[in-house]
Amino acid sequence: MTGIGMAHGAISILNAIPCGIGSSLAVNMHTKAVFKSEKSDRMVDPLVDACVRKTLESIGESLDEFSVEVKSDIPMMRGLKSSSSVANAVIDAVLNEYGQEMDNVLKYKINALCGIKTKVSITGAFDDACATGELGLFITDNPKMSVIGSERLDETYDVLLTVPERAIDKQSIDVSSYLELADKYRKLSHMISGDPFMVMTENGRHVASLVGQGCGIIDMALENGALGAGMTGTGPAIAIVCYKENTADIESRLECQYIKTKTLQ
């Protein structure tokens, strides 16, 4: 038998490291996981292994040997929620194999706990877990692993994602520098529902400064009609959200590798 799980990508509205409140928005990039309860000679990624074992435990099953194949179009270690997407896809693949269903919040808690355990996430990225598993925008309390709010946007927007060659390892992040922004981020967290793309931009500028990256792309995008633009996750990718009529103009000014996608409502 074979279990199949799917998940999508997401971008940051508010990074959760400074104050514990995080927000992410679903985008049209995808991950597929194929789970088989059979021995494999392949090495299993630590995050994948943790998700499989925790999911099996949660449904009262156990298995010594298994194989998991993961395919994704989400660049890794760029702030584009690749780990959260993989975790959701793997969890769903295991559930699919055993014909089981699971409450979404429990699923996202497994996702977050496994992210912390394997050190691919600092906060558990509960907001990313939600936004890569469902559509729309999520606001979460990451330490409590609870959903504060969720909403569907009024329309679908284009999203341009810059993809720098360099990656950023979560374990190299200076958490203390993020915590110094706690008061500013608490204020921003109350503005998400009213103006998510403004919050996305402010968050993205702060993160860019923390990782020593300029805001030239952000400024260019905003000057040419973007609704919001900012570094996503802990970087280094920059997400630009815009109306379809502004996309080509912004694209023509991007002098770097990028991916064109859209929000998922």
Buried (B, 14 or more C-beta within 10 A) or exposed (E): EEBEBBBBBBBBBBBBBBBBBBBBBBBBBBBBBBBBBEEEEEEBBEBBBBBBBBBBEBEEEEBEEBBBBBEBBBBEBBBBBBBBBBBBBBBBBBBBBBEBEBEBBEBBBBBBBBBBBBEBBBBBBBBBBBBBBBBBBBBBBBEEBEBBEBBEBEEEBBBBBBBBEEBBEBEEBEEEBBEEBBEBBEEBBEEBBEBBBBBBBBBBBBBBBBBEBEBEBBEBBBEBEBBBBBBBBBBBBBBBBBEEEBBEEBBEEBEEEBBEBBBBB
